[in-house]
Amino acid sequence: MYMHSKLGVERTEGTGLKGNCTAKLAQIGEAAASVVRGKEEKMEYTEHTVARGLYWIYAREYAGEEPAIVLMHGFPDNLHLYDRLIPQLSGRRVVVFDFLGWGRSDKPEGYPYTADNQTRDLDAVIHHLGLENLMLVAHDASGPPAIDWTLAHHETVSARVLRNTYYNAMKTLRPPEAILLFSAPILRNIARTVIRRSDYLDRKVYSWQVGRFIRDEEVKNEVVPFLYSQFREARPAFWALNEDLLWTVLSRREMIPKMRSFARPVRIIFGDADPYLNRGVARRFHELFPTSELFLLPDARHYVQIDEPEEVARLILSTPLPGRMGSLTGTST
């Protein structure tokens, strides 16, 4: 279905280790990982340790054609969020990495985990790998660092893809229940105290919340235990980013004029069944970026790349690049 607007075309697309983890959790995680990663494990990649001041960021690079696609995770997850998507991007140069505090990257104690510092993480990865004319693909909490970086370096960006993410305050933006629990002043201190004392409750809260991000029950049962097995040691980063969340969205309001003047292609791909970073947020992005296209995928939830990896990959790979912007006129791609 095509819905034309003055900004282009809106489309509703059809669907055709370090650890403090216990041994049991580690076993669950490894068992799930072999299923979750699937074909991705067979793909060759180069591992990088990227210097970030005194610390190191873990990154993977899959060789292929330019422009490079940089896939960015949010929270509470890491680069394995893309295990089901990466095989669908075979043939393109793809980069994934863990922000500081997450996955296999360093997790310094007392570090200021903020959206601004995540922008610097991204910058370190881009410069380390010598990426030019790249395509940044943001999801969830990586929206602010991705958008901040592209607004400051628009000349080196070929396109940007936004998937169920956020940036500035928007009317329909609704934080997931666990994010509200850990971001609200006073309440977050009580929540942390309780969670620290109960591994069982920690696992239950995580599994319930992240489980709501995935549509398919079988996939959910594979993915969630694996992601949780790597989440426990990332909790300091999770808590700090939640504290930074309100300031992040309020302060980005001043960037709206720059968003309206951003001339590079922007493709917005949202799971339409996400009640949090929802269609209202997607449409607001569509209004703010004049060169944007909007695609809403029916029945796909917050982890749209897990629910619909083939369709998300198709839309990423068909994103118009500078000089090839015909699809922005409202014609089918």
Buried (B, 14 or more C-beta within 10 A) or exposed (E): EEEEEEBBBBBBBEEEEEEEBEEEBBEBBEBBBEBBBEEBEEBEBEEBBBEBEEBBBBBBBBEEEEBBBBBBBBBBBBBBBBBBBBBBBEEBBBBBBBBBBBBBBBBBEEBEBBBBBBBBBBBBBBEBBEBEBBBBBBBBBBBBBBBBBBBEEBEBBBBBBBBBBBBBBBEBBBBBEBBBBBBBEEEBEEBBEEBEEEBEEBBEBBBEBBBBBBBEEEBBBBBBBBBBBBBBBBBBBBBBBBBBBBEBBEBBEEBEEBBEEBEBBBBBBBBBBBEBBBBBBBBBBBBBBBBBBBBBBEEBBBBBBBBBBEBBBBBBBEBBEEEEEEBBEBEEB
